[in-house]
Amino acid sequence: MRWNLPVSEMPTTWFNVVPHLSKPLEPPLHPGTRQPLGPEDLSPLFPMALIGQEVTTEPTVEIPGEVIDVLRLWRPTPLVRAVRLEKALGTPARIYFKDESVSPAGSHKPNTAVPQAFYNKAEGVARLTTETGAGQWGSALSFASAIYGLECMVYMVRASYEQKPYRRVLMETWGGRAVPSPVDDPSHPGSLGTAISDAVKDAASRADTHYSLGSVLNHVLLHQTIIGQEAQAQLARAGETRPDVVIGCCGGGSNLGGISLPFVPDGDVRLLAVEPASCPTLTAGKLEYDYGDAAGYAPLLLMYTLGHDFIPPSIHAGGLRYHGDAPIISNLVSTGRMEAVAYPQTKTFDAALTWARSQGTVPAPETGHAIRAVIDEALAAKEAGKEKVILFNYSGHGLLDLSAYDSYLQGELKD
Ligand SMILES: Cc1ncc(COP(=O)(O)O)c(C=O)c1O
């Protein structure tokens, strides 16, 4: 069962959670002076429109018409009820998911890549640099750069660069260029932190270049709220008043924020972040100011962090290997508005297989984390003999992650 929104009902504004937070966000700090950052500190890296969105307290932000035109290539995405999974689990829970895997790059990432490329182009920037973990974000920004005629340079976490050659091919197909990071140490597996350092350093050294981040920052989560807003309209069409719980996997927090932030004002809706046990930022990190990157070039953010020099093990869900979390997600967890849980990777692949063998599609390993929690919530409902409405973000497909599935199927995957 699926609920499609007509294109004419696609949201025309992004939802800003900032006015709804019970505790105000703390400002980012300059990495050198540790003083609050001003717009002039960020302007070598970001266009003014995005700097404005980073700090806005307006309840909504208008989506430019030119951006809506591009998002319409695949949006609105379907809301689907996972009836076959419900049957396989024998649960009374009703499980709904937003299918973000239908985008050109196969994940939620183009939802922010498109507006980021648009605003940079509008302010005369010719070239973008970025980091990528699994390659999902790098391919999304390569796609968006192709749409707006920008050059795109992607620093890809070396472990993923070696595990996922087809993501590199995808980036090159859209005209982007990918190199393994860290660039100066070929023996280093890399992390999102090292790749951010490489990308920020490159952007800061060239006047024609800006930096683009695929997660973590307020404006990125803002762009992703189109997911949760569409889900609200679609759940109403499905006859549901509200979900009991909204679930998303959490790397930097963008797909989780995208689906869950519009539900923050409704205190009856539980929000659940799912992270890997090997990079347990929300469940075992400290809430403190830390650098956004490994080398300390990026601003300090108040977030749950394992330390900017933490190098997570090379788990296959490359997009979840970030040492910190979005300040907005950290804020929600610290105030108790959002819960967090961590799973070892074999349990998440086990869940991904249960999904593939009931629903048919092959989820990204990151998405497998969300599915693990969905299954556990559904089994808890079965145990309690209670109905429950579960909504989760199917953040991406795993058709370019088959080497990870191969390792799992061969019994080679370790926790
Ligand atoms: C499919 C997919 N899901 C989730 C994530 C995690 O990122 P975020 O927490 O920003 O949504 C990624 C990151 O690359 C991804 O590719």
PDBQT file of the ligand as one rigid body, heavy atoms in Angstrom, charges set to zero:
ROOT
HETATM    1  C1  LIG A 501      21.634   6.044   2.692  1.00  0.00    +0.000 C 
HETATM    2  C2  LIG A 501      22.176   6.872   3.814  1.00  0.00    +0.000 A 
HETATM    3  N1  LIG A 501      21.485   6.927   4.962  1.00  0.00    +0.000 NA
HETATM    4  C3  LIG A 501      21.953   7.646   6.009  1.00  0.00    +0.000 A 
HETATM    5  C4  LIG A 501      23.147   8.318   5.949  1.00  0.00    +0.000 A 
HETATM    6  C5  LIG A 501      23.621   9.038   7.164  1.00  0.00    +0.000 C 
HETATM    7  O1  LIG A 501      23.712  10.417   7.031  1.00  0.00    +0.000 OA
HETATM    8  P1  LIG A 501      22.721  11.374   7.789  1.00  0.00    +0.000 P 
HETATM    9  O2  LIG A 501      22.791  11.042   9.242  1.00  0.00    +0.000 OA
HETATM   10  O3  LIG A 501      23.227  12.745   7.513  1.00  0.00    +0.000 OA
HETATM   11  O4  LIG A 501      21.381  11.153   7.222  1.00  0.00    +0.000 OA
HETATM   12  C6  LIG A 501      23.899   8.316   4.776  1.00  0.00    +0.000 A 
HETATM   13  C7  LIG A 501      25.154   9.058   4.677  1.00  0.00    +0.000 C 
HETATM   14  O5  LIG A 501      25.918   8.961   3.765  1.00  0.00    +0.000 OA
HETATM   15  C8  LIG A 501      23.390   7.556   3.687  1.00  0.00    +0.000 A 
HETATM   16  O6  LIG A 501      24.070   7.511   2.542  1.00  0.00    +0.000 OA
ENDROOT
TORSDOF 0
